[in-house]
Amino acid sequence: MHKDDCLFCKIVRGEIPATKVFEDDSVLAFEDVSPQMPVHTLIVPKNHYDNIADSIPDDEMGHLFNAVRIVAEAKGIAESGFRVIVNTNDDACQTVHHVHVHVLGGA
């Protein structure tokens, strides 16, 4: 389930290049093009959901957040610490309306 005009769906489909950090059948993690910290990786489900308040199946939501640990380990910030942020809708500064998790770290 994808949206034709969604930036992150286009990245998932390979239509727009991205620096991949992790990928499996359910999620894709890639570097943010405008990083706010030395490590700034986004994790998106491959299925399109506008935001975290959508009716995302439990298994997909769990898999999305389990990928945080994998990304933190891959980026070398699992031990030192990191932030996990999910913005929801315009008032929370969600700029791409495809649910995504920000993993930020590195001092």
Secondary structure as UniProt FT lines:
FT   TURN            4..5
FT   HELIX           7..12
FT   TURN            13..14
FT   STRAND          20..23
FT   STRAND          27..31
FT   STRAND          39..45
FT   TURN            52..53
FT   HELIX           58..74
FT   TURN            75..76
FT   TURN            78..80
FT   STRAND          82..85
FT   HELIX           90..92
FT   STRAND          101..105
//
